[in-house]
């Protein structure tokens, strides 16, 4: 069993003992997403696979929170934000903007002369950052660096 799934199982037990229904329900929802992939593919997922599922769940909540904010639904926005905080506990530590800028700048320098037209090449070279930064953040930062 992956370490992330073990941590989730322990946190689920703790939430149940403490009567924290929101955390319990969120972890159960995440576990069901993971289990669904395992059953469909008939495999046991590694930590990397679990991280990609959790990142997908996180991205869904980000998109939903944007829609709820635009619609003025503060109650649903708060729920999505709480779920995002729980998901972040199981994802690798995300890079700060400064750390991300340094990593992107380093990669661009090693590539040599790069123009905004080379965005796809730069993004492909930055694939290794996908575990520690959201693709949207990476893309926006690459655009700002290339357009300077």
C-alpha positions in Angstrom: 0.0 0.0 0.0 1.3 3.5 -0.8 2.3 5.8 2.0 -0.3 8.3 1.0 -3.1 5.8 1.1 -1.9 4.7 4.6 -1.8 8.3 5.8 -5.3 8.8 4.5 -6.5 5.6 6.3 -5.0 6.8 9.5 -6.5 10.3 9.1 -9.9 8.7 8.3 -9.8 6.8 11.6 -8.8 9.9 13.5 -11.6 11.9 11.9 -14.1 9.2 12.8 -12.9 9.1 16.4 -13.1 12.8 16.7 -16.5 13.1 15.1 -15.1 15.3 12.2 -17.7 14.4 9.6 -16.5 16.8 7.0 -12.9 15.4 7.0 -14.3 11.9 7.1 -16.5 12.4 4.1 -13.8 14.2 2.1 -11.3 11.4 2.7 -13.9 8.8 1.8 -14.6 10.6 -1.4 -10.9 10.7 -2.3 -10.6 7.0 -1.3 -13.5 6.1 -3.6 -11.8 7.9 -6.5 -8.6 6.0 -5.9 -10.4 2.7 -5.5 -12.3 3.2 -8.7 -9.1 3.5 -10.7 -7.6 0.5 -9.0 -10.7 -1.6 -9.8 -11.0 -0.4 -13.3 -7.3 -1.0 -14.1 -7.0 -4.0 -11.8 -3.8 -2.7 -10.3 -2.5 -1.3 -7.0 -1.6 2.3 -7.4 1.8 3.7 -6.5 2.2 7.0 -4.7 2.8 8.8 -8.0 -0.5 7.5 -9.3 -2.3 8.5 -6.1 -0.8 12.0 -6.4 -2.1 12.4 -9.9 -5.6 11.4 -8.8 -5.4 13.8 -5.9 -4.1 16.6 -8.1 -7.1 16.0 -10.4 -9.5 16.2 -7.5 -7.8 19.4 -6.3 -8.1 20.9 -9.8 -11.8 20.0 -9.9 -12.3 21.9 -6.7 -10.3 24.9 -7.9 -12.5 25.1 -11.0 -15.7 24.7 -8.9 -14.6 27.3 -6.4 -14.1 29.8 -9.3 -17.6 29.1 -10.5 -19.1 29.4 -7.0 -17.2 32.7 -6.5 -18.6 34.1 -9.7 -22.1 33.0 -8.8 -21.8 34.5 -5.3 -22.3 31.1 -3.5 -20.1 31.7 -0.5 -21.4 28.6 1.3 -20.3 26.3 -1.5 -17.1 28.2 -2.0 -16.2 27.6 1.7 -16.9 23.9 1.3 -14.6 23.6 -1.8 -11.9 25.6 0.0 -12.0 23.3 3.0 -11.8 20.2 0.8 -8.8 21.7 -1.1 -7.0 22.2 2.3 -7.6 18.5 3.1 -6.4 17.4 -0.3 -3.2 19.5 0.0 -2.3 17.5 3.1 -1.6 14.5 0.9 0.1 16.2 -2.0 3.8 17.0 -2.0 4.7 20.5 -0.8 4.0 22.9 -3.5 6.7 25.4 -4.6 6.3 29.0 -3.7 6.1 31.6 -6.5 9.8 32.5 -5.9 11.0 28.9 -5.9 8.9 28.2 -9.1 10.3 31.3 -10.8 13.9 30.2 -10.0 13.3 26.6 -11.4 11.6 27.9 -14.6 14.3 30.5 -15.2 17.0 27.8 -14.7 15.4 25.6 -17.3 14.9 28.4 -19.8 18.6 29.4 -19.5 19.7 25.8 -20.2 17.5 25.8 -23.3 19.4 28.7 -24.8 17.6 31.3 -27.0 13.9 30.9 -26.3 11.0 33.1 -27.6 7.3 33.1 -26.6 6.7 30.9 -29.7 8.7 28.2 -27.9 6.2 27.9 -25.1 5.4 24.3 -25.8 9.1 23.3 -25.7 9.5 25.1 -22.4 6.5 23.4 -20.9 7.7 20.0 -22.1 11.1 20.7 -20.4 9.3 21.6 -17.2 7.2 18.4 -17.0 9.3 17.4 -13.9 7.6 20.3 -11.9 4.1 18.9 -12.3 4.3 17.1 -8.9 5.2 20.3 -7.0 3.3 23.0 -8.9 0.0 23.4 -10.7 0.2 23.4 -14.5 -1.8 26.6 -14.7 0.7 28.4 -12.4 3.7 27.0 -14.4 2.1 28.1 -17.7 1.3 31.7 -16.4 4.8 32.1 -15.0 6.5 30.8 -18.2 4.4 33.3 -20.2 5.4 36.2 -18.0 9.1 35.2 -18.1 9.1 34.7 -21.9 7.3 38.0 -22.5 9.9 40.0 -20.6 
